[in-house]
Amino acid sequence: MTVPRFSDHAANERTFLAWVRTAIAVMAFGFLVERFNLFLQVAGQSLGRKFTVSGTLASDAVGIALIVAGAMMVAAAMLRFVGNRRAIIDEDARAPESDRLDLALAGMIVALGVGLAVYLAATILHGTG
């Protein structure tokens, strides 16, 4: 027994799994960022500096935001996988419905990345001053 349009289904599944792997990496990075304050405390002690509580709150907020972003990526991947699967089964040639979800998630990751860069820059500048 052969599966009709197997290569399309396999490509859809590979894309889904790539989204899931990326989401897991984003969530793991979020956990790391959330726990970054422990690193700052240890580094501060060894450098003879003390980092502020606002830095801890910022790392917590960015870390949690990254974890939520990863979870949203998994949800988006599931929706996209199911939609693509239906389109493959339908065999109707039509344009994708919308890229808004993909663009929103990408924009959120960019915003979180910029926020993390600003936080790290502020921590470095504040720690040296």
Secondary structure, 3 states (H helix, E strand, C coil): CCCCCHHHHHHHHHHHHHHHHHHHHHHHHHHHHHCHHHHHHHHHHHHCCCCCHHHHHHHHHHHHHHHHHHHHHHHHHHHHHHHHHHHHHHCCCCCCCCCHHHHHHHHHHHHHHHHHHHHHHHHHHHHHC
